């Protein structure tokens, strides 16, 4: 079956991979020049700033595994966070 996947974010790429593994012919439609969906950054003063408030953490092992299996593991940029959480404040 020919299947179209809209969006090359983590979920779209994972869905495309699963469908392809099941024997389907998959075309991914992405409006941007890069993959990653809402988990992308752009530089501001030399510091990566998230386009949207979405993160991929090192313990998101399923997502990281899919990204690595698709040959995109070297494209992951692990950024040291500079944020905090106020608890019982």
N, C-alpha and C positions, 0 to 999 in steps of 0.2 A: 504494500500500500504506500502511496506517496503521501507524506505528512508535512505540513508546514508548521514551524514553531515560531511564534512571534516573540522576539526579544532574546538577546544573547547574554542575559544575566546568569547568575549561578543556576537558578531553577530552570531557565530555558535550555541552557547547555546540558544540564543533567537529564532533562526530559528527552532532549534530542539524542543523547548518548544511549539512554535506555531503549528508546524506540528503534534506534539503529541496531542495537544488540539483539532486538527481537526480529530483525530482518526487514524493517521498513526503510524506505528511501526518504531521507529527511532533508528539508531545506530550512535553514534558519534565516529569518528576516529581522534585521537589526537596523535601526535608524542612525546609530552613531558610528563613528569610525573605529571604535574599540569595543571589545567585549567587557563584560563586568556588570552591566546594568547599573543598579544603584550603589554598587560597591566599587566605585571609582573615585579617584582624587584628582585635584588639579593644584599646581603650585601657587602659593601665596607667600612672597618674600622668602622663597627657598624652603618653605614648610608645606608638606602635603595637606590639603584641606579636603574633607569629604564633600562630594557633590550633594549627597543626601545623608541623613543620619542613619546609615546602615554600616554594619561592621562585619568582618569575617575574623573570627578569633582562632587562635591556634588549636583550641579544643573543639572546634567545629569539624571534627575528623571526617565525617561523611562528605561534607562540601569540599574540604581540602583534598580528599582522596579523588573525588570526581575531577577536580581541577587538574590534579597531577596526572590522572589517567588520560585526560584530553591533551596532554602535552603542554599545558599552560602553567605548570608549577613554577617555572623560572620567572613568570610574570608577576607572581605574588610579591608584594612589597610589605614586609612586616614592620609596622611603625610603632615605636615606643610611645605609649599613650601619655598625655599630659593633662589628665582630667582627674576628677575625684567625685565621690558620692557623699552627700550629706545624709547622715543617718541619725534619727531621733533628734532632729534639729528643730 
